[in-house]
Amino acid sequence: MKNDSALTDDERNDKTSHLSILIHEEERKRESYRIENLRRRHNWLPFIVEMLKAYATQGLLVPAVDKAVVAKEAEKKRETDKKRKRI
């Protein structure tokens, strides 16, 4: 490989572009590792599964889901009404 001072503008731009891509890939990997570490540190999935099982055995799961569905539908209706008022 040529010394950096002996590179043409095109070669320098190619090298800069290549290095920028490598930096971007490393930043993406670092973010991926950070998210994975957070997930491992705060893994709520087993807790959520056990809570849902407990709700189901007590007969509370279906009513809770129905209540959540009704609340979400009401929220969507409010948002739709707000949008209509703006227009």
PDB file of N, CA, C and O in Angstrom:
ATOM      1  N   MET A   1       0.848  -1.174   0.000  1.00  0.00           N
ATOM      2  CA  MET A   1       0.000   0.000   0.000  1.00  0.00           C
ATOM      3  C   MET A   1       0.891   1.234   0.000  1.00  0.00           C
ATOM      4  O   MET A   1       1.957   1.251   0.616  1.00  0.00           O
ATOM      5  N   LYS A   2       0.447   2.232  -0.683  1.00  0.00           N
ATOM      6  CA  LYS A   2       1.210   3.474  -0.790  1.00  0.00           C
ATOM      7  C   LYS A   2       1.151   4.245   0.519  1.00  0.00           C
ATOM      8  O   LYS A   2       0.233   4.090   1.325  1.00  0.00           O
ATOM      9  N   ASN A   3       2.153   5.071   0.695  1.00  0.00           N
ATOM     10  CA  ASN A   3       2.151   6.006   1.809  1.00  0.00           C
ATOM     11  C   ASN A   3       0.973   6.960   1.616  1.00  0.00           C
ATOM     12  O   ASN A   3       0.631   7.284   0.478  1.00  0.00           O
ATOM     13  N   ASP A   4       0.349   7.414   2.694  1.00  0.00           N
ATOM     14  CA  ASP A   4      -0.818   8.297   2.593  1.00  0.00           C
ATOM     15  C   ASP A   4      -0.535   9.553   1.780  1.00  0.00           C
ATOM     16  O   ASP A   4      -1.417  10.046   1.077  1.00  0.00           O
ATOM     17  N   SER A   5       0.672  10.069   1.867  1.00  0.00           N
ATOM     18  CA  SER A   5       0.984  11.291   1.119  1.00  0.00           C
ATOM     19  C   SER A   5       1.120  11.016  -0.374  1.00  0.00           C
ATOM     20  O   SER A   5       1.019  11.942  -1.179  1.00  0.00           O
ATOM     21  N   ALA A   6       1.351   9.747  -0.765  1.00  0.00           N
ATOM     22  CA  ALA A   6       1.510   9.407  -2.177  1.00  0.00           C
ATOM     23  C   ALA A   6       0.191   8.983  -2.830  1.00  0.00           C
ATOM     24  O   ALA A   6       0.175   8.648  -4.015  1.00  0.00           O
ATOM     25  N   LEU A   7      -0.903   8.993  -2.087  1.00  0.00           N
ATOM     26  CA  LEU A   7      -2.201   8.588  -2.636  1.00  0.00           C
ATOM     27  C   LEU A   7      -2.792   9.690  -3.505  1.00  0.00           C
ATOM     28  O   LEU A   7      -2.635  10.879  -3.225  1.00  0.00           O
ATOM     29  N   THR A   8      -3.468   9.272  -4.555  1.00  0.00           N
ATOM     30  CA  THR A   8      -4.193  10.248  -5.375  1.00  0.00           C
ATOM     31  C   THR A   8      -5.478  10.615  -4.644  1.00  0.00           C
ATOM     32  O   THR A   8      -5.852   9.973  -3.662  1.00  0.00           O
ATOM     33  N   ASP A   9      -6.144  11.647  -5.130  1.00  0.00           N
ATOM     34  CA  ASP A   9      -7.397  12.069  -4.500  1.00  0.00           C
ATOM     35  C   ASP A   9      -8.432  10.950  -4.524  1.00  0.00           C
ATOM     36  O   ASP A   9      -9.130  10.729  -3.534  1.00  0.00           O
ATOM     37  N   ASP A  10      -8.536  10.246  -5.645  1.00  0.00           N
ATOM     38  CA  ASP A  10      -9.502   9.145  -5.746  1.00  0.00           C
ATOM     39  C   ASP A  10      -9.174   8.027  -4.761  1.00  0.00           C
ATOM     40  O   ASP A  10     -10.064   7.485  -4.106  1.00  0.00           O
ATOM     41  N   GLU A  11      -7.890   7.689  -4.662  1.00  0.00           N
ATOM     42  CA  GLU A  11      -7.488   6.640  -3.724  1.00  0.00           C
ATOM     43  C   GLU A  11      -7.759   7.073  -2.282  1.00  0.00           C
ATOM     44  O   GLU A  11      -8.216   6.281  -1.459  1.00  0.00           O
ATOM     45  N   ARG A  12      -7.472   8.330  -1.997  1.00  0.00           N
ATOM     46  CA  ARG A  12      -7.703   8.865  -0.655  1.00  0.00           C
ATOM     47  C   ARG A  12      -9.204   8.843  -0.330  1.00  0.00           C
ATOM     48  O   ARG A  12      -9.599   8.481   0.778  1.00  0.00           O
ATOM     49  N   ASN A  13     -10.034   9.236  -1.309  1.00  0.00           N
ATOM     50  CA  ASN A  13     -11.484   9.215  -1.097  1.00  0.00           C
ATOM     51  C   ASN A  13     -11.995   7.787  -0.900  1.00  0.00           C
ATOM     52  O   ASN A  13     -12.854   7.538  -0.055  1.00  0.00           O
ATOM     53  N   ASP A  14     -11.457   6.852  -1.689  1.00  0.00           N
ATOM     54  CA  ASP A  14     -11.848   5.445  -1.537  1.00  0.00           C
ATOM     55  C   ASP A  14     -11.471   4.922  -0.152  1.00  0.00           C
ATOM     56  O   ASP A  14     -12.255   4.237   0.506  1.00  0.00           O
ATOM     57  N   LYS A  15     -10.264   5.257   0.272  1.00  0.00           N
ATOM     58  CA  LYS A  15      -9.796   4.804   1.581  1.00  0.00           C
ATOM     59  C   LYS A  15     -10.646   5.426   2.690  1.00  0.00           C
ATOM     60  O   LYS A  15     -11.023   4.745   3.643  1.00  0.00           O
ATOM     61  N   THR A  16     -10.942   6.705   2.563  1.00  0.00           N
ATOM     62  CA  THR A  16     -11.775   7.391   3.552  1.00  0.00           C
ATOM     63  C   THR A  16     -13.162   6.769   3.608  1.00  0.00           C
ATOM     64  O   THR A  16     -13.709   6.545   4.688  1.00  0.00           O
ATOM     65  N   SER A  17     -13.721   6.495   2.448  1.00  0.00           N
ATOM     66  CA  SER A  17     -15.047   5.874   2.378  1.00  0.00           C
ATOM     67  C   SER A  17     -15.033   4.494   3.030  1.00  0.00           C
ATOM     68  O   SER A  17     -15.929   4.154   3.802  1.00  0.00           O
ATOM     69  N   HIS A  18     -14.012   3.708   2.715  1.00  0.00           N
ATOM     70  CA  HIS A  18     -13.890   2.364   3.281  1.00  0.00           C
ATOM     71  C   HIS A  18     -13.774   2.437   4.806  1.00  0.00           C
ATOM     72  O   HIS A  18     -14.437   1.682   5.517  1.00  0.00           O
ATOM     73  N   LEU A  19     -12.941   3.335   5.300  1.00  0.00           N
ATOM     74  CA  LEU A  19     -12.765   3.469   6.744  1.00  0.00           C
ATOM     75  C   LEU A  19     -14.041   3.967   7.419  1.00  0.00           C
ATOM     76  O   LEU A  19     -14.354   3.552   8.535  1.00  0.00           O
ATOM     77  N   SER A  20     -14.768   4.844   6.757  1.00  0.00           N
ATOM     78  CA  SER A  20     -16.042   5.323   7.305  1.00  0.00           C
ATOM     79  C   SER A  20     -17.040   4.177   7.435  1.00  0.00           C
ATOM     80  O   SER A  20     -17.777   4.089   8.417  1.00  0.00           O
ATOM     81  N   ILE A  21     -17.055   3.305   6.436  1.00  0.00           N
ATOM     82  CA  ILE A  21     -17.943   2.135   6.484  1.00  0.00           C
ATOM     83  C   ILE A  21     -17.552   1.226   7.645  1.00  0.00           C
ATOM     84  O   ILE A  21     -18.415   0.735   8.373  1.00  0.00           O
ATOM     85  N   LEU A  22     -16.254   1.006   7.815  1.00  0.00           N
ATOM     86  CA  LEU A  22     -15.791   0.161   8.918  1.00  0.00           C
ATOM     87  C   LEU A  22     -16.167   0.768  10.271  1.00  0.00           C
ATOM     88  O   LEU A  22     -16.584   0.052  11.181  1.00  0.00           O
ATOM     89  N   ILE A  23     -16.020   2.075  10.399  1.00  0.00           N
ATOM     90  CA  ILE A  23     -16.388   2.750  11.647  1.00  0.00           C
ATOM     91  C   ILE A  23     -17.876   2.597  11.905  1.00  0.00           C
ATOM     92  O   ILE A  23     -18.288   2.307  13.028  1.00  0.00           O
ATOM     93  N   HIS A  24     -18.688   2.790  10.866  1.00  0.00           N
ATOM     94  CA  HIS A  24     -20.136   2.655  11.010  1.00  0.00           C
ATOM     95  C   HIS A  24     -20.508   1.239  11.455  1.00  0.00           C
ATOM     96  O   HIS A  24     -21.365   1.067  12.321  1.00  0.00           O
ATOM     97  N   GLU A  25     -19.866   0.226  10.866  1.00  0.00           N
ATOM     98  CA  GLU A  25     -20.136  -1.161  11.248  1.00  0.00           C
ATOM     99  C   GLU A  25     -19.768  -1.410  12.708  1.00  0.00           C
ATOM    100  O   GLU A  25     -20.498  -2.095  13.425  1.00  0.00           O
ATOM    101  N   GLU A  26     -18.645  -0.861  13.148  1.00  0.00           N
ATOM    102  CA  GLU A  26     -18.230  -1.033  14.540  1.00  0.00           C
ATOM    103  C   GLU A  26     -19.201  -0.336  15.493  1.00  0.00           C
ATOM    104  O   GLU A  26     -19.516  -0.867  16.558  1.00  0.00           O
ATOM    105  N   GLU A  27     -19.674   0.848  15.112  1.00  0.00           N
ATOM    106  CA  GLU A  27     -20.654   1.550  15.945  1.00  0.00           C
ATOM    107  C   GLU A  27     -21.958   0.764  16.025  1.00  0.00           C
ATOM    108  O   GLU A  27     -22.586   0.704  17.082  1.00  0.00           O
ATOM    109  N   ARG A  28     -22.364   0.163  14.908  1.00  0.00           N
ATOM    110  CA  ARG A  28     -23.580  -0.650  14.892  1.00  0.00           C
ATOM    111  C   ARG A  28     -23.410  -1.868  15.802  1.00  0.00           C
ATOM    112  O   ARG A  28     -24.319  -2.216  16.556  1.00  0.00           O
ATOM    113  N   LYS A  29     -22.240  -2.514  15.730  1.00  0.00           N
ATOM    114  CA  LYS A  29     -21.974  -3.666  16.592  1.00  0.00           C
ATOM    115  C   LYS A  29     -21.993  -3.258  18.063  1.00  0.00           C
ATOM    116  O   LYS A  29     -22.554  -3.961  18.903  1.00  0.00           O
ATOM    117  N   ARG A  30     -21.377  -2.121  18.364  1.00  0.00           N
ATOM    118  CA  ARG A  30     -21.330  -1.655  19.747  1.00  0.00           C
ATOM    119  C   ARG A  30     -22.744  -1.405  20.272  1.00  0.00           C
ATOM    120  O   ARG A  30     -23.063  -1.768  21.405  1.00  0.00           O
ATOM    121  N   GLU A  31     -23.587  -0.784  19.447  1.00  0.00           N
ATOM    122  CA  GLU A  31     -24.976  -0.535  19.854  1.00  0.00           C
ATOM    123  C   GLU A  31     -25.716  -1.857  20.048  1.00  0.00           C
ATOM    124  O   GLU A  31     -26.503  -2.000  20.984  1.00  0.00           O
ATOM    125  N   SER A  32     -25.466  -2.809  19.175  1.00  0.00           N
ATOM    126  CA  SER A  32     -26.086  -4.130  19.298  1.00  0.00           C
ATOM    127  C   SER A  32     -25.655  -4.804  20.602  1.00  0.00           C
ATOM    128  O   SER A  32     -26.483  -5.391  21.298  1.00  0.00           O
ATOM    129  N   TYR A  33     -24.383  -4.726  20.931  1.00  0.00           N
ATOM    130  CA  TYR A  33     -23.880  -5.307  22.175  1.00  0.00           C
ATOM    131  C   TYR A  33     -24.492  -4.600  23.383  1.00  0.00           C
ATOM    132  O   TYR A  33     -24.839  -5.242  24.374  1.00  0.00           O
ATOM    133  N   ARG A  34     -24.623  -3.275  23.296  1.00  0.00           N
ATOM    134  CA  ARG A  34     -25.196  -2.508  24.405  1.00  0.00           C
ATOM    135  C   ARG A  34     -26.636  -2.945  24.663  1.00  0.00           C
ATOM    136  O   ARG A  34     -27.040  -3.145  25.808  1.00  0.00           O
ATOM    137  N   ILE A  35     -27.403  -3.090  23.584  1.00  0.00           N
ATOM    138  CA  ILE A  35     -28.802  -3.504  23.722  1.00  0.00           C
ATOM    139  C   ILE A  35     -28.885  -4.919  24.286  1.00  0.00           C
ATOM    140  O   ILE A  35     -29.718  -5.199  25.149  1.00  0.00           O
ATOM    141  N   GLU A  36     -28.030  -5.803  23.804  1.00  0.00           N
ATOM    142  CA  GLU A  36     -28.023  -7.183  24.300  1.00  0.00           C
ATOM    143  C   GLU A  36     -27.676  -7.218  25.785  1.00  0.00           C
ATOM    144  O   GLU A  36     -28.286  -7.971  26.545  1.00  0.00           O
ATOM    145  N   ASN A  37     -26.711  -6.417  26.204  1.00  0.00           N
ATOM    146  CA  ASN A  37     -26.349  -6.371  27.620  1.00  0.00           C
ATOM    147  C   ASN A  37     -27.487  -5.831  28.468  1.00  0.00           C
ATOM    148  O   ASN A  37     -27.731  -6.329  29.567  1.00  0.00           O
ATOM    149  N   LEU A  38     -28.190  -4.813  27.969  1.00  0.00           N
ATOM    150  CA  LEU A  38     -29.354  -4.304  28.697  1.00  0.00           C
ATOM    151  C   LEU A  38     -30.428  -5.375  28.803  1.00  0.00           C
ATOM    152  O   LEU A  38     -31.044  -5.542  29.856  1.00  0.00           O
ATOM    153  N   ARG A  39     -30.651  -6.098  27.719  1.00  0.00           N
ATOM    154  CA  ARG A  39     -31.665  -7.151  27.730  1.00  0.00           C
ATOM    155  C   ARG A  39     -31.311  -8.225  28.757  1.00  0.00           C
ATOM    156  O   ARG A  39     -32.177  -8.715  29.481  1.00  0.00           O
ATOM    157  N   ARG A  40     -30.049  -8.578  28.811  1.00  0.00           N
ATOM    158  CA  ARG A  40     -29.629  -9.597  29.777  1.00  0.00           C
ATOM    159  C   ARG A  40     -29.743  -9.078  31.205  1.00  0.00           C
ATOM    160  O   ARG A  40     -30.124  -9.822  32.109  1.00  0.00           O
ATOM    161  N   ARG A  41     -29.420  -7.827  31.407  1.00  0.00           N
ATOM    162  CA  ARG A  41     -29.465  -7.246  32.741  1.00  0.00           C
ATOM    163  C   ARG A  41     -30.902  -7.073  33.215  1.00  0.00           C
ATOM    164  O   ARG A  41     -31.189  -7.241  34.401  1.00  0.00           O
ATOM    165  N   HIS A  42     -31.790  -6.744  32.313  1.00  0.00           N
ATOM    166  CA  HIS A  42     -33.184  -6.474  32.660  1.00  0.00           C
ATOM    167  C   HIS A  42     -34.096  -7.381  31.841  1.00  0.00           C
ATOM    168  O   HIS A  42     -34.954  -6.900  31.101  1.00  0.00           O
ATOM    169  N   ASN A  43     -33.914  -8.676  31.972  1.00  0.00           N
ATOM    170  CA  ASN A  43     -34.715  -9.624  31.199  1.00  0.00           C
ATOM    171  C   ASN A  43     -36.041  -9.858  31.924  1.00  0.00           C
ATOM    172  O   ASN A  43     -36.116 -10.627  32.882  1.00  0.00           O
ATOM    173  N   TRP A  44     -37.058  -9.193  31.454  1.00  0.00           N
ATOM    174  CA  TRP A  44     -38.373  -9.263  32.084  1.00  0.00           C
ATOM    175  C   TRP A  44     -39.211 -10.407  31.538  1.00  0.00           C
ATOM    176  O   TRP A  44     -40.275 -10.692  32.088  1.00  0.00           O
ATOM    177  N   LEU A  45     -38.778 -11.063  30.493  1.00  0.00           N
ATOM    178  CA  LEU A  45     -39.595 -12.079  29.843  1.00  0.00           C
ATOM    179  C   LEU A  45     -40.033 -13.198  30.792  1.00  0.00           C
ATOM    180  O   LEU A  45     -41.222 -13.515  30.813  1.00  0.00           O
ATOM    181  N   PRO A  46     -39.147 -13.813  31.575  1.00  0.00           N
ATOM    182  CA  PRO A  46     -39.615 -14.866  32.490  1.00  0.00           C
ATOM    183  C   PRO A  46     -40.656 -14.350  33.485  1.00  0.00           C
ATOM    184  O   PRO A  46     -41.630 -15.041  33.783  1.00  0.00           O
ATOM    185  N   PHE A  47     -40.452 -13.152  33.990  1.00  0.00           N
ATOM    186  CA  PHE A  47     -41.421 -12.559  34.914  1.00  0.00           C
ATOM    187  C   PHE A  47     -42.776 -12.382  34.240  1.00  0.00           C
ATOM    188  O   PHE A  47     -43.810 -12.716  34.818  1.00  0.00           O
ATOM    189  N   ILE A  48     -42.770 -11.860  33.024  1.00  0.00           N
ATOM    190  CA  ILE A  48     -44.019 -11.617  32.297  1.00  0.00           C
ATOM    191  C   ILE A  48     -44.744 -12.931  32.030  1.00  0.00           C
ATOM    192  O   ILE A  48     -45.963 -13.009  32.182  1.00  0.00           O
ATOM    193  N   VAL A  49     -44.006 -13.960  31.634  1.00  0.00           N
ATOM    194  CA  VAL A  49     -44.621 -15.263  31.366  1.00  0.00           C
ATOM    195  C   VAL A  49     -45.266 -15.812  32.637  1.00  0.00           C
ATOM    196  O   VAL A  49     -46.397 -16.297  32.599  1.00  0.00           O
ATOM    197  N   GLU A  50     -44.561 -15.740  33.750  1.00  0.00           N
ATOM    198  CA  GLU A  50     -45.112 -16.239  35.010  1.00  0.00           C
ATOM    199  C   GLU A  50     -46.331 -15.431  35.445  1.00  0.00           C
ATOM    200  O   GLU A  50     -47.298 -15.994  35.959  1.00  0.00           O
ATOM    201  N   MET A  51     -46.290 -14.122  35.243  1.00  0.00           N
ATOM    202  CA  MET A  51     -47.429 -13.284  35.600  1.00  0.00           C
ATOM    203  C   MET A  51     -48.649 -13.656  34.756  1.00  0.00           C
ATOM    204  O   MET A  51     -49.761 -13.757  35.275  1.00  0.00           O
ATOM    205  N   LEU A  52     -48.436 -13.858  33.455  1.00  0.00           N
ATOM    206  CA  LEU A  52     -49.547 -14.254  32.585  1.00  0.00           C
ATOM    207  C   LEU A  52     -50.105 -15.621  32.982  1.00  0.00           C
ATOM    208  O   LEU A  52     -51.317 -15.834  32.946  1.00  0.00           O
ATOM    209  N   LYS A  53     -49.223 -16.540  33.357  1.00  0.00           N
ATOM    210  CA  LYS A  53     -49.685 -17.855  33.815  1.00  0.00           C
ATOM    211  C   LYS A  53     -50.534 -17.713  35.078  1.00  0.00           C
ATOM    212  O   LYS A  53     -51.585 -18.341  35.202  1.00  0.00           O
ATOM    213  N   ALA A  54     -50.068 -16.882  36.013  1.00  0.00           N
ATOM    214  CA  ALA A  54     -50.816 -16.678  37.257  1.00  0.00           C
ATOM    215  C   ALA A  54     -52.171 -16.048  36.968  1.00  0.00           C
ATOM    216  O   ALA A  54     -53.183 -16.472  37.527  1.00  0.00           O
ATOM    217  N   TYR A  55     -52.203 -15.042  36.101  1.00  0.00           N
ATOM    218  CA  TYR A  55     -53.481 -14.427  35.717  1.00  0.00           C
ATOM    219  C   TYR A  55     -54.408 -15.474  35.107  1.00  0.00           C
ATOM    220  O   TYR A  55     -55.599 -15.506  35.417  1.00  0.00           O
ATOM    221  N   ALA A  56     -53.869 -16.325  34.244  1.00  0.00           N
ATOM    222  CA  ALA A  56     -54.691 -17.334  33.566  1.00  0.00           C
ATOM    223  C   ALA A  56     -55.257 -18.343  34.563  1.00  0.00           C
ATOM    224  O   ALA A  56     -56.433 -18.697  34.480  1.00  0.00           O
ATOM    225  N   THR A  57     -54.441 -18.807  35.496  1.00  0.00           N
ATOM    226  CA  THR A  57     -54.926 -19.799  36.464  1.00  0.00           C
ATOM    227  C   THR A  57     -55.967 -19.202  37.404  1.00  0.00           C
ATOM    228  O   THR A  57     -56.827 -19.924  37.908  1.00  0.00           O
ATOM    229  N   GLN A  58     -55.901 -17.901  37.646  1.00  0.00           N
ATOM    230  CA  GLN A  58     -56.880 -17.236  38.515  1.00  0.00           C
ATOM    231  C   GLN A  58     -58.091 -16.738  37.736  1.00  0.00           C
ATOM    232  O   GLN A  58     -59.016 -16.174  38.319  1.00  0.00           O
ATOM    233  N   GLY A  59     -58.088 -16.944  36.426  1.00  0.00           N
ATOM    234  CA  GLY A  59     -59.210 -16.506  35.606  1.00  0.00           C
ATOM    235  C   GLY A  59     -59.232 -15.008  35.361  1.00  0.00           C
ATOM    236  O   GLY A  59     -60.279 -14.448  35.035  1.00  0.00           O
ATOM    237  N   LEU A  60     -58.099 -14.358  35.514  1.00  0.00           N
ATOM    238  CA  LEU A  60     -58.026 -12.905  35.349  1.00  0.00           C
ATOM    239  C   LEU A  60     -57.478 -12.477  33.995  1.00  0.00           C
ATOM    240  O   LEU A  60     -57.575 -11.306  33.627  1.00  0.00           O
ATOM    241  N   LEU A  61     -56.904 -13.415  33.252  1.00  0.00           N
ATOM    242  CA  LEU A  61     -56.219 -13.045  32.013  1.00  0.00           C
ATOM    243  C   LEU A  61     -57.182 -12.546  30.942  1.00  0.00           C
ATOM    244  O   LEU A  61     -56.968 -11.478  30.369  1.00  0.00           O
ATOM    245  N   VAL A  62     -58.232 -13.300  30.669  1.00  0.00           N
ATOM    246  CA  VAL A  62     -59.166 -12.914  29.605  1.00  0.00           C
ATOM    247  C   VAL A  62     -59.834 -11.575  29.918  1.00  0.00           C
ATOM    248  O   VAL A  62     -59.891 -10.716  29.038  1.00  0.00           O
ATOM    249  N   PRO A  63     -60.348 -11.358  31.152  1.00  0.00           N
ATOM    250  CA  PRO A  63     -60.929 -10.040  31.441  1.00  0.00           C
ATOM    251  C   PRO A  63     -59.906  -8.902  31.321  1.00  0.00           C
ATOM    252  O   PRO A  63     -60.248  -7.808  30.872  1.00  0.00           O
ATOM    253  N   ALA A  64     -58.660  -9.156  31.721  1.00  0.00           N
ATOM    254  CA  ALA A  64     -57.631  -8.115  31.622  1.00  0.00           C
ATOM    255  C   ALA A  64     -57.340  -7.783  30.163  1.00  0.00           C
ATOM    256  O   ALA A  64     -57.172  -6.615  29.811  1.00  0.00           O
ATOM    257  N   VAL A  65     -57.280  -8.804  29.317  1.00  0.00           N
ATOM    258  CA  VAL A  65     -57.038  -8.577  27.888  1.00  0.00           C
ATOM    259  C   VAL A  65     -58.220  -7.833  27.276  1.00  0.00           C
ATOM    260  O   VAL A  65     -58.035  -6.889  26.509  1.00  0.00           O
ATOM    261  N   ASP A  66     -59.434  -8.261  27.616  1.00  0.00           N
ATOM    262  CA  ASP A  66     -60.626  -7.578  27.099  1.00  0.00           C
ATOM    263  C   ASP A  66     -60.639  -6.107  27.510  1.00  0.00           C
ATOM    264  O   ASP A  66     -60.962  -5.233  26.707  1.00  0.00           O
ATOM    265  N   LYS A  67     -60.287  -5.845  28.760  1.00  0.00           N
ATOM    266  CA  LYS A  67     -60.248  -4.464  29.253  1.00  0.00           C
ATOM    267  C   LYS A  67     -59.196  -3.653  28.490  1.00  0.00           C
ATOM    268  O   LYS A  67     -59.433  -2.496  28.143  1.00  0.00           O
ATOM    269  N   ALA A  68     -58.041  -4.260  28.231  1.00  0.00           N
ATOM    270  CA  ALA A  68     -56.974  -3.572  27.493  1.00  0.00           C
ATOM    271  C   ALA A  68     -57.399  -3.285  26.060  1.00  0.00           C
ATOM    272  O   ALA A  68     -57.087  -2.225  25.517  1.00  0.00           O
ATOM    273  N   VAL A  69     -58.109  -4.226  25.446  1.00  0.00           N
ATOM    274  CA  VAL A  69     -58.580  -4.032  24.069  1.00  0.00           C
ATOM    275  C   VAL A  69     -59.569  -2.879  24.017  1.00  0.00           C
ATOM    276  O   VAL A  69     -59.489  -2.031  23.128  1.00  0.00           O
ATOM    277  N   VAL A  70     -60.502  -2.843  24.966  1.00  0.00           N
ATOM    278  CA  VAL A  70     -61.490  -1.759  25.011  1.00  0.00           C
ATOM    279  C   VAL A  70     -60.790  -0.418  25.220  1.00  0.00           C
ATOM    280  O   VAL A  70     -61.135   0.571  24.572  1.00  0.00           O
ATOM    281  N   ALA A  71     -59.807  -0.382  26.123  1.00  0.00           N
ATOM    282  CA  ALA A  71     -59.076   0.863  26.383  1.00  0.00           C
ATOM    283  C   ALA A  71     -58.320   1.319  25.141  1.00  0.00           C
ATOM    284  O   ALA A  71     -58.299   2.512  24.837  1.00  0.00           O
ATOM    285  N   LYS A  72     -57.705   0.395  24.427  1.00  0.00           N
ATOM    286  CA  LYS A  72     -56.956   0.746  23.213  1.00  0.00           C
ATOM    287  C   LYS A  72     -57.891   1.255  22.128  1.00  0.00           C
ATOM    288  O   LYS A  72     -57.568   2.215  21.428  1.00  0.00           O
ATOM    289  N   GLU A  73     -59.045   0.622  21.986  1.00  0.00           N
ATOM    290  CA  GLU A  73     -60.020   1.091  20.997  1.00  0.00           C
ATOM    291  C   GLU A  73     -60.506   2.496  21.337  1.00  0.00           C
ATOM    292  O   GLU A  73     -60.673   3.328  20.445  1.00  0.00           O
ATOM    293  N   ALA A  74     -60.734   2.765  22.622  1.00  0.00           N
ATOM    294  CA  ALA A  74     -61.162   4.098  23.048  1.00  0.00           C
ATOM    295  C   ALA A  74     -60.071   5.125  22.764  1.00  0.00           C
ATOM    296  O   ALA A  74     -60.363   6.245  22.345  1.00  0.00           O
ATOM    297  N   GLU A  75     -58.817   4.745  22.991  1.00  0.00           N
ATOM    298  CA  GLU A  75     -57.691   5.644  22.714  1.00  0.00           C
ATOM    299  C   GLU A  75     -57.607   5.960  21.223  1.00  0.00           C
ATOM    300  O   GLU A  75     -57.399   7.112  20.842  1.00  0.00           O
ATOM    301  N   LYS A  76     -57.769   4.947  20.388  1.00  0.00           N
ATOM    302  CA  LYS A  76     -57.741   5.168  18.935  1.00  0.00           C
ATOM    303  C   LYS A  76     -58.876   6.086  18.504  1.00  0.00           C
ATOM    304  O   LYS A  76     -58.694   6.944  17.639  1.00  0.00           O
ATOM    305  N   LYS A  77     -60.053   5.903  19.111  1.00  0.00           N
ATOM    306  CA  LYS A  77     -61.198   6.743  18.766  1.00  0.00           C
ATOM    307  C   LYS A  77     -60.921   8.197  19.148  1.00  0.00           C
ATOM    308  O   LYS A  77     -61.231   9.114  18.387  1.00  0.00           O
ATOM    309  N   ARG A  78     -60.334   8.404  20.334  1.00  0.00           N
ATOM    310  CA  ARG A  78     -59.995   9.774  20.761  1.00  0.00           C
ATOM    311  C   ARG A  78     -59.003  10.409  19.794  1.00  0.00           C
ATOM    312  O   ARG A  78     -59.146  11.578  19.433  1.00  0.00           O
ATOM    313  N   GLU A  79     -57.991   9.639  19.371  1.00  0.00           N
ATOM    314  CA  GLU A  79     -57.000  10.164  18.423  1.00  0.00           C
ATOM    315  C   GLU A  79     -57.651  10.507  17.091  1.00  0.00           C
ATOM    316  O   GLU A  79     -57.343  11.538  16.493  1.00  0.00           O
ATOM    317  N   THR A  80     -58.544   9.651  16.626  1.00  0.00           N
ATOM    318  CA  THR A  80     -59.246   9.902  15.363  1.00  0.00           C
ATOM    319  C   THR A  80     -60.097  11.160  15.476  1.00  0.00           C
ATOM    320  O   THR A  80     -60.124  11.986  14.564  1.00  0.00           O
ATOM    321  N   ASP A  81     -60.793  11.300  16.605  1.00  0.00           N
ATOM    322  CA  ASP A  81     -61.622  12.489  16.818  1.00  0.00           C
ATOM    323  C   ASP A  81     -60.773  13.757  16.857  1.00  0.00           C
ATOM    324  O   ASP A  81     -61.175  14.788  16.318  1.00  0.00           O
ATOM    325  N   LYS A  82     -59.597  13.685  17.493  1.00  0.00           N
ATOM    326  CA  LYS A  82     -58.691  14.840  17.540  1.00  0.00           C
ATOM    327  C   LYS A  82     -58.254  15.237  16.135  1.00  0.00           C
ATOM    328  O   LYS A  82     -58.236  16.419  15.792  1.00  0.00           O
ATOM    329  N   LYS A  83     -57.902  14.238  15.323  1.00  0.00           N
ATOM    330  CA  LYS A  83     -57.451  14.512  13.956  1.00  0.00           C
ATOM    331  C   LYS A  83     -58.570  15.139  13.139  1.00  0.00           C
ATOM    332  O   LYS A  83     -58.327  16.045  12.342  1.00  0.00           O
ATOM    333  N   ARG A  84     -59.781  14.666  13.331  1.00  0.00           N
ATOM    334  CA  ARG A  84     -60.918  15.227  12.596  1.00  0.00           C
ATOM    335  C   ARG A  84     -61.173  16.674  12.998  1.00  0.00           C
ATOM    336  O   ARG A  84     -61.545  17.494  12.160  1.00  0.00           O
ATOM    337  N   LYS A  85     -60.976  16.992  14.273  1.00  0.00           N
ATOM    338  CA  LYS A  85     -61.191  18.365  14.744  1.00  0.00           C
ATOM    339  C   LYS A  85     -60.157  19.315  14.152  1.00  0.00           C
ATOM    340  O   LYS A  85     -60.457  20.479  13.885  1.00  0.00           O
ATOM    341  N   ARG A  86     -58.934  18.815  13.947  1.00  0.00           N
ATOM    342  CA  ARG A  86     -57.874  19.657  13.373  1.00  0.00           C
ATOM    343  C   ARG A  86     -58.156  19.991  11.921  1.00  0.00           C
ATOM    344  O   ARG A  86     -57.787  21.064  11.444  1.00  0.00           O
ATOM    345  N   ILE A  87     -58.794  19.094  11.228  1.00  0.00           N
ATOM    346  CA  ILE A  87     -59.057  19.283   9.791  1.00  0.00           C
ATOM    347  C   ILE A  87     -60.236  20.163   9.649  1.00  0.00           C
ATOM    348  O   ILE A  87     -60.649  20.466   8.530  1.00  0.00           O
TER     349      ILE A  87
END
